[in-house]
Amino acid sequence: MTHSDRPLVAYFSMEIALHPKMPTYSGGLGILAGDTLRAAADLGVAMIGVTLLQRQGYFAQSLDSSGWQYENPMPWEIGQYCSELPVQVDVEIENRPIHVRAWKYEIQSCRGNRLPVILLDTDIAGNSDWDRRLTDQLYGGDQHYRLCQEIILGLGGVRILRALGHQDITRFHMNEGHAALLGLELLDESAQAAGRSQFNSQDVQNVRHSCNFTTHTPVPAGHDRFPLDLVQHTLARSDIFENHEVFCCEGELNMTYLALNLSHYVNGVARKHGEVSRKMLVPRDQYHHYEIDHITNGVHLETWAAPALASLFDHYLPGWREDNSSLRSALSIPGEDIWKAHQAAKQKLIDQVNASSGTGFDINTFTLGFARRATAYKRANLLFHDPARLKNLARQVRNIQVVFAGKAHPHDEQGKHLIQEIFQQKDSMLPEVKVVYLENYDWELARLLTSGVDVWLNTPLPPLEASGTSGMKAALNGVPSLSVLDGWWIEGCVEGVTGWAIDHVGESYHNDQERLAHDANCLYETLENSVIPLFYQQRDAWLKIMAHAIALNASYFNTQRMVQQYVLKAYYD
Ligand SMILES: *Cc1c(COP(=O)(O)O)cnc(C)c1O
């Protein structure tokens, strides 16, 4: 097929991580969106990304001396990365037109292809001051602000694509429910094409055929729901609720159900998450039946390989960027070369830790890494459940070092307290356990951390981790995971080969607190009996684990394989 014959996919996401200096993402969802588009560009899949400009970014995190998080805006140099497009459209909110313009960012693939991403912007003359701020802040403001943003993304996104001449889009991919209002625009288009002023079930069938939806979390707060009166007021359209098949769910507009109702293909982001979503997202009426598949997430390997590891792969497995499955042969790389590359990546992290905290980290000491959004279910404090036991364990094996990082959502008080708890515990762990909490976890810090620690720790409360991708970045860099069996790790863990499970067969718990104690106990046992002795005393066996993490996990948990599965299951069928 020539390029112009290929089906064109429009990929809509509220956040997309496009460049380390563009703060247009908050965490895993945005990184995944960026990695997806980067892999699509490498594969030559015809795709165009759509998101909001986020002039003020998500936020820059600073921690005061008590470990309390403060959020600062992150304005960025838009013109340095993006070029303005000569199009403008209007979107109606509360019966007034809001002008929307667009910027383009171009992703460059490993083979030189370019993939365009459209960033929508309402900061233009003719809009009121309030409307000009609508594309400023990712996940900022209240429910009303959020709904306005989703109207801009969904309706504005489709209109901008049409204004750019894209009548040729065969699939609209909603990455999370935030983008689901694109379906409303498509319904209106379909009705209009048939000469009707209002959409009907034929239009719903048409739209379903061209949409697919990826759901990303089993956590209820992760699913947007808006009260109907807010929606009526903001969208200023009563007609949509007359068609209760699509829009109305129990007195609210639920963006997840809207996306489900308008998609012919729906997936969760790991095998287990598919199962959990099938149980959780059940039809609420007799009209619907949802089939929810799964496509397990991945990471874009070229983006996440530390320079030392990338050189190593270039030397032993040339072509790994173009064909990620080449890393399957990582067992042929001499162990001492993997070790040298790892030590180079570790040195970079240690330099950064010591420069920013003066903690005196040392390259020969076993180092654990834990970085993720600070929120209750991720249980960042599991490692410190029994501080005396951890100190004792460290004393027996020499010392250990732990690096933490992660932002809490500005409204997540409990998450902020978790950061503070770790922050305040760290001094009491000295001298056996050196702990540092690095500020402002972002793309660049994630690269340093996932390649520079010896083991990547993950302790979510199952089944709440949909997939997780940071452990995949670690595996690529030869860093094994020590993780609760949840999300991708159920598929990626081969015990003692690619890492270790925090698991205890046959035990049951009556509540989350009991589970926490069980998991902590298992974590300490695994560190004490398996992980740390191997690291300090059996270097050859350790190097085999590093090689297996690359060979078994990086060769599979990448977005090249993932996008190919989307092509097969969602885009080209
Ligand atoms: C990869 C990444 C994430 C997602 O990691 P999880 O394993 O899902 O927690 C979040 N934030 C940043 C900055 C990342 O690079």
Ligand as a Chemical Component Dictionary entry (heavy atoms), coordinates in Angstrom:
data_LIG
# 
_chem_comp.id                   LIG 
_chem_comp.type                 NON-POLYMER 
_chem_comp.pdbx_formal_charge   0 
_chem_comp.three_letter_code    LIG 
# 
loop_
_chem_comp_atom.comp_id 
_chem_comp_atom.atom_id 
_chem_comp_atom.alt_atom_id 
_chem_comp_atom.type_symbol 
_chem_comp_atom.charge 
_chem_comp_atom.model_Cartn_x 
_chem_comp_atom.model_Cartn_y 
_chem_comp_atom.model_Cartn_z 
_chem_comp_atom.pdbx_ordinal 
LIG C1 C1 C 0 6.555 5.626  32.878 1  
LIG C2 C2 C 0 6.118 6.768  33.696 2  
LIG C3 C3 C 0 4.970 6.670  34.488 3  
LIG C4 C4 C 0 4.119 5.409  34.558 4  
LIG O1 O1 O 0 4.708 4.449  35.388 5  
LIG P1 P1 P 0 3.841 3.438  36.262 6  
LIG O2 O2 O 0 4.619 2.186  36.265 7  
LIG O3 O3 O 0 2.520 3.275  35.583 8  
LIG O4 O4 O 0 3.714 4.063  37.590 9  
LIG C5 C5 C 0 4.585 7.763  35.230 10 
LIG N1 N1 N 0 5.284 8.908  35.212 11 
LIG C6 C6 C 0 6.398 9.040  34.466 12 
LIG C7 C7 C 0 7.135 10.336 34.479 13 
LIG C8 C8 C 0 6.847 7.975  33.686 14 
LIG O5 O5 O 0 7.939 8.114  32.928 15 
# 
loop_
_chem_comp_bond.comp_id 
_chem_comp_bond.atom_id_1 
_chem_comp_bond.atom_id_2 
_chem_comp_bond.value_order 
_chem_comp_bond.pdbx_ordinal 
LIG C1 C2 SING 1  
LIG C2 C3 SING 2  
LIG C2 C8 DOUB 3  
LIG C3 C4 SING 4  
LIG C3 C5 DOUB 5  
LIG C4 O1 SING 6  
LIG O1 P1 SING 7  
LIG P1 O2 DOUB 8  
LIG P1 O3 SING 9  
LIG P1 O4 SING 10 
LIG C5 N1 SING 11 
LIG N1 C6 DOUB 12 
LIG C6 C7 SING 13 
LIG C6 C8 SING 14 
LIG C8 O5 SING 15 
# 
